[in-house]
Every structure is written in structure tokens, then in C-alpha cells.
Amino acid sequence: MQLSVIGCGYLGAVHAAAMASLGHTVVGIDVDVAKVAKLSAGETPFFEPGLDEILKAGIDSGRLSFSTDYAAIADADVHFIGVGTPQRRDAAGADMTYVDSAIAGILPHAKAGSLIVGKSTVPVGTAARLAEIVRPKGVRLVWNPEFLREGFAVKDTVDPDRLVYGVDGDTRDEDVATLDAVYASILERDTPRLVTDFATAELVKAAANSFLATKISFINAMAEIAEVTGANVTELADAIGHDERIGRKFLNAGIGFGGGCLPKDIRAFAARAEELGKGESVAFLKQVDEINLRRRERVVDLVVDSFDGQPYGRRVAVLGLAFKPDSDDIRDSPALDVAVRLKGLGAKVVSYDPQAMETARRAHPQLTYADSLDEALTGAETVVVATEWKQFKQLDATETAQKVERAVVIDGRNILDPDTWREAGWTYTGMGR
């Protein structure tokens, strides 16, 4: 099929390349000239495992192209919207500027009978509003939320755990048939497909992210209790995780969640609930957010305590800058936040991340960045493990102790074995352990 993808950031670029890999002809549209030039040359503007390969393959095959000109979408049968919905600068709600701009850009060039498919995470009620705008133009609208995990985005696009179609009742059958044609090769693998109304499809993403955020903050709240009682939150998570009603996933205590989705999505959901007069229904999300932010403060406090309250001028190695491993995304990153806070307290912070160095350097040039893991560790008086990269987990405690000035480690992700590190002479502190 002929497809367009509006917005070539994280979501849009992955979706465009993935759709081309399924055999469709795809044009990606973005207003960022430099980004379009880079993608057109087969270069990814961010790190995502597997994206390089399908991006280059799509371009080489002629099925994938990128442009800044909306006129390039004229032949497309389906237009995907994959633009960002960041938190508003003046409030907790989602900024819909980019979504509205995408609609405005599509309509003058979309042929009659074509379908606009929203993938961006939006406040409930957005699809119904936009449907009223596009309907007079002879264009249909559906909402098809994305459920991508950074680090696994390519797999989650071409082999998702479910597909959700939010459709207008008046054109339900036609819209479902069109999306089924787009996702034909995915549906052949018996991927679950749920057809809902607009509001339900919008709420699926908000509810899913809110649940995941709540689960993470719950175990971090338990870590706070564990820290004052002497309990071990990792063993606690193992024990309750055996209950199939609870499950072990997302029960890893640490310095909390970050990224471009969970933090802003739970805030936007709470703000929308307030607008709907049902703020009390999700009032707990404010506490979820507060617990999450407290864990960052806890790591900073532990570092300060390791210097008897005097961190000024002391060398701290912060291992990790991305909000999660297998990504260079530093949006609302707990790791980067910890580094910035410690720098603000006068510590000599030296940071290292396998992938996020350049993105972090552009955002925070005031920090000191090591060219290698060894450089970050050399002479450190306290080591903070802030992102759970595999190479940090695999550090040899004895060898690492020979590189640092003082063998003190704050395991902000609970990925090191406490006994092993203590036996190697380290003062080890985990999160709720």
C-alpha cells in the first residue's frame, strides 16, 4: 500500500521504516530539515537496536523516502500521525500543537477516501474532535495507539502483542478493512486485534502507562519501607511476583522511571481527568509521580551521606545517562537528573553512558563526560550505577576497586550482587536492599 507517516521522531521514524519492511511504500514527513536529510541518507537520528538495518533496507529498496514537503503524501491511501505530544510548558496536560499541525498539513493534500490513522498518545476526546475536522474533507479517521518499548521498538512494531483500532461507528467496516490490509502480515500470525470506539482506544495507552508507572512506584514505595526496616525489596519483589495476579515484571526497585512517555503521560491523564470532572478517579497518579521523583532524591542523599554531608569537590562517577538501557533517550532521565543535581551540589561529576553521551552533552554541556567507562571510574570516590546497562552489571568488583580512589558504590538500579561487591571491599548501598 501507499502510506505516509507524519512526524519522524522516535515513533514516526520507527513506524515508517517498519511499514516499509512489511512491503509498503512509505514517505515520512518532518519539518526538521536536518533530520530528514539524515534519514534520507539512511542514518538514524537516535539509537534504537535494529532500526539502522530496516531503515537502510527500505531506502535501498525504493520503498522508503523522507521529505519536508506535505505534497509528497498525495498518493498515499493511509496517513499515520506519529508526532510528539509533550507536556505543556504551562501545565501538566499534553501539548496538542504538533497533532493539530499534522492534521492541518495532511488535509490539503490527502485524496478523498483516504484514511488518517492517529498513533500519537493523546487525551481522551481528541479523536472525536479531529474526526469532525477531517470528515467534511472526505477523509476518515481512526486511532491506532502505539505500545512501543524503547530498545525493542522495531520488534514491537512488526510483531506487536496486540493491535487496537479505535473507529468511528459510521465507517467502522471500511476503516477496519483498511487497517487490516496495512497490518495483513502481522495479523497472519494471529496477533490479537481489538476494535473499539475512539475513547477506548485513547484510554488504552493512558491506562497502560498509568498501570506500569503505578507498579514501578509501588515497589519503590516498598523500597522506602524496606530501607527503614532492614528488609530486602528485591527478595520481596521475587516473593510477591510469584503470584500470577501480580507478576514479577516492572517490580524492580531503583531510581524510578523516566523517558518521553510514562512521566508526561500520567500527568496528562491526570490533567484530562480533572477537565472531565473526574480528577479524584486518578488522584493516586500524583502520588505515583511523587514517589518516582523521591527515588532520585534518595540517590543524591546517599551520595551526599557517603561524603559525610560534604560532597563539594569530591569525584563522583555516574554510570548511565539514558533513562533506560539500549537507548540514547535522555528525556526526563533519572540518571541524568541525578548527575545534574550532584553537579549543582559542587561534586566533581564524571558521567559515562554507552549511547547517550552526545544527546546528554547537547542538553547539559556543564557536565563532565568520560570517553570510556575506565576513565569515568578512575579516581572516583563514589560510584553511582544509574542506568542498568549490561556492561555495568558485568563489572568485576575486584578489578573496579583497583581503579577508584574510594570503594563506595550506590547501586541505583539494584543490578550488582551486594555480597560479591562487599567481599571485594566495597561499601555497597542498594535501593531498599
N, C-alpha and C positions, 0 to 999 in steps of 0.2 A: 504494500500500500504506500501511498504518498503521505508522509507525515511531516509536521513541523513541531519544534519544541521551542517555546518562548522562555528565555532565561537559560543561560549556560553556566550557571554556577554549579555547586556541588550536585544538586538534584538534577538539574537540566542536562548537564554535560553527560552524566552517567546514563540518564534515560535515553538521550539521543543516540549515544554510542551503542547502548544495549539494543535499542529497537533496530538499528542498522544491522547488528549482529544476528538478529532474527530474520533478516532478509528484506526489511522495509527500506524504502528510500526516504531519507530524513534530512531536513535542513534545520539547523539550530540558529536561533536569532538571539542576539545580545547587543546591548548598547555600548558595551565596553570594547572599543576598537582593538586594544592590545590583547584582550582575552580571545577575541575572535581570530586574530592573526595567529596566536599561539595554537589554538585548537585546529585551525585550518592547516597548520604545519605538522599536525599530529603530535603536539606536545600538550600534556595535561598541565593545567594551571595550579593543580593541587595534587597531593599524594593520595592515591587510592589503589590498593592492590588489584591488578587485573585490568585496570582501565586503559593503561597505555596500549596494551595489545589489541583490545577491541576498537579503540579509537583509531589507531593506525590502520587496522584491517578495514574499517569502514571507509576511511578516506581513500585508501588504495583501491578499494573495490568500486569507488564512484558512488556508493550508496549514501555516503555521509558528507555533508558540507555545512559550512557556517557562514553567516552573513550578519551585517548590521542593518540591512535593508528589509523591512517588512514585506516589500513587494515580492521577495523570494518565496513567500508562502502561498502564492496564488494558486498553485496546482495541488496543494495538499487537501486531502479528504478529512484529515483529523489534525487538530491543533492542540498540543499539550501545553499547559501552563505550568512551568516549573520555577517560577521566580520566588524570591525570598519574602517572608512575612516577619520581619524583625520586630522586636519590641519597640513601641513608640518611645521617642525621647522624653515626652512629657507625661507619660502614663504607662500603666502596666499592660495595656491592650496591644493587639497586633497592629502594625502599620500596614495598611492595605494599599498603599501608594503604588507598589510595583504590580500587584494583581490588576488594579484598575487601569494602569498604564498598558498592561499586556492586552487587556480586552480592547482598549481604545486603538491599539496598534493593529490588532488582528482584523477587526470588523471592516475597515475599508478595503481589505484585500481578500477576505475569505469568500469563497464561492458559495452560492446558495445551496443549502442542503448539507454543508459541511458541519463537522462536529467539533466543538471546543471541549476539551477534557481538562478539568482542573486537577492538578496533583499537589499543589501547594497546600500547606496546613493553614486553614482559615477559620475564623469564628463562625459558629453555627448561625445560619441565616444568610451567609454570603452567597451561596449558590442560588438561592431563590431570588435574591436581589439582582444578581448578574443575569439570570435567565430572562428577567423582564427587559433587560437592556438588549440582549442579543436576539430575542425572539422576533422583533419587528424587522430584523435584517435577514430573516430567513435562515438563521443559524441556530443550531441546537446546542445544549449544554448538558454535560454530566459531570459528576465529581467522583474522582477515582484516586483516593488518598494513597500516599506512598508510605511504606513501612521499612525504610532503609536503615541499616546499621552501618555506620562508618567503619571501614575496614572490611566490610562484607557487602558493599553496595551493589557491585556487579552481580554477584550471586543472588542477592535479594530482588534484583530487577528481573533477571531472566529465569529465576527459579524461586518465586515468592512462596511464602507459606499460605497465602490467600490473596484473592483479588476481590475488591469491594467496588461495586458500581452504585453510585448514587444517581438515580434517574428521575426525570420528570414523568409523571404518570401519563401525560398526553402522548409522549413519543417513546414510551418505555420499550416496546418490542424492537423498534428501529435502532434505538440507541444501544440496547444490549447486543443486537446482532453486529453492529459496527465494532464495538469493543471486543466482542468475541473473535472477530476477524483479525483485529490487531494482535490479540493475545492467543491466536489459534495454537501455536506450537507449545505455549505454556499450558493451555487447557488440555492438550492431548495427554499431558502427564497426570491428569486427574487432580489438578490444583483446585482446591475449594474456591468456589465463586459465589459471592453473596450479592444479591441485588436488593437495594434498599431505596428509600427516599433520600432526598438531598440532606435533610437534617441528620439522619442517622449516619450517613457516610461521613459527614463533617465531624460528628461526635466520636466516631470510631477512633480517629487519630488522637483527638484530645483526651479521650478516656484511656486509651492505651498508654500514652505517655504519662498521664497522671498516675496511673496504676504503677508503672515501672518506677517513677520518681518516688512514689509513696513507699514502695517496697525497699528501695535503697535507703531512704531516710529512716524507715522503721529499724533496719538493722544498725544504722548509725546511732539511732536513739538508744538501742540496746547496748551499743559500744560505750555510750556515755555512762550507762548504769554499770557496765562491766568494769569501767575504769575506777569506780569508787567502791566496788565490792570485791575486786580481785578475780572476777570471772573472766573467762576467755570467750570473746564474742565469736571467734572462728569456730570453736567447738560447739557453741550454742547454735550457730547457723547450720552446722552439719546435722545437729540433732533434730532441729525443727524442720530442716529441709527434707528429711526422710518422709515426712507427712506429705502424701501426694496432693493434698489440698493446698499445700503451701509451696513446695518445691524449693530446690536449692538455688536456682538461678536468680541473679540480682540480689542475693543476700551476702554480698561481700562488703564488709565494713571498711572504711577508709576515709579519704578526704572529700568524698562526695562526687556527685555528678556535675557535668558541665556540658559544653558543646553548644551547637546552634539550635538545638531542638528542645530538650527537656526543660531547661530553666525558663526560656521565654514562652514555651507552650503552656506550662502550668500557670504562669502569671496571666497570660492572655485568656486562658479558660476561666480563671477566677474573675477576671475583669468582665468577661462576657456574661458570666452568671450574675454578676451584680447588675449589669444592664437589663437582664431579663427578670430582675426582681427575685432571684434565687441564689443570692450570694451565700446564704447560710448552707446551701447544699454542698458546696465545695470549700467551705471556710477552712477545712483542715489543710488545704493546699498551702495556705500561708505558713502553717507550722512545718509542713514538708520542706518548704523553701528555707525557712529559718534554721531548721536542723541541718540542712545541707550546708548552708553558709557557716554555721558554727564549727563544722569539722575543719574548715580551712583555718579558722582562728585557732583551733586546738593545736594544729601542727605548728603554727607560728609560736604559740605559747610554749610548746615543748622544746622548740629550738632555743627560745629565749631562756627557758629554765636550764637548758644544758650548759648555758654560759653564766649561770647564777644571776640571771637578770640583766647581764651586761653584754649584749650582742654587738655593740659598736666596734667596728674594726676587725671582727672575728670572721674567719673564712668559712663560708657555708657552701657546700656543693649541693645543688638542686638537680636531681636526676629526673628529667622529664619536663616538658613544656606543653605538649599537646594534651588535650583533655582526656584522650584515651590512646592506647597503642594502635599501631597500623594506621595512623592518620597524622596529618600535619595541621589539623584544625585546632586553633587556639582560642576559639570563641568561648568566652566565659569559662576558661580553663582553670580548674582549681590549682593545678601545678604552677601555672604562670602567675596566678594571683598570689600564691604563697611566696614565690620568688620576688615579686614586686613589693609585697608587704615587708619582707625581710630586708630588702634594699632600703626601704623607707625608714627602717629602724637603725640604719647605719651599718648593717652587716656587709661584709665583702662577699657578695653572692656571685658564684660562678655556676652557670647553668649549662646543661647539655641535653640534647634530645636527638635521636637518630634521624628524625624527619622534619621537625618543626622549627629548626634554628632560624631559617630565613624569614618565615612568617612572624616569628616572635621578635626578631631583630627589627623588622619594619615597624611593628607596633610599639616596641619598648626598647629603643636604642640606648637607653640609660643603663640597661643591664649588661653584665659581662658574660660573654658566651665562649665556652671552650670548644676547640676544634675536634676534640676527641673525649671519650669517656675517661681515659687515663689522665688527661690534662685537668678535667674537672675534679677528679679525686685527689690529685697530687697536692699535698699540703692542707687538705680540708680538715677543719676542726670539728665539724658536724656534717654528716651526710644525710640528705633528705631524699627518700625514694618517693617521687610524686606522680609518676605515670608508670603503669605496670608493663613496660616493655620487657620482652623475653630476655634481652641481654642484661637487664638489671636483675631480673630474677635469677639468672645463671651466674651472677658474680660469685667468685670464690672468696669466702670470708677471710681466709688467712692471707691470700695474696693482696686483697684490697687493704687489709690492715697495714701492710708494709708501705702503702702509697700515701696514706693520710697522716696528718700531724697528730690527730686525736681519734681514737677508735670509738666514735659515737655515731649511731645511726638512728634516724627516725624513719620507721617503715610506714609511710603514709598510705600504702596500698596493701599491707599485710601479705607481701609476696615472698618474704625471706623467712627462712626457718629460724626461729628465735634461739633454739638450743645450739644449733650449729654456729651461729654468729656469736653467741655469748661464750661458747667454748673456745672460740678463736680470739677472745679477749675484748670483744666489743661490748659497749654499753648499749643494749638494744631496747628500743621502745616502739611498740606497735600501736595500732588503734584499737583499743578495747581488748588487748591481749595481756 
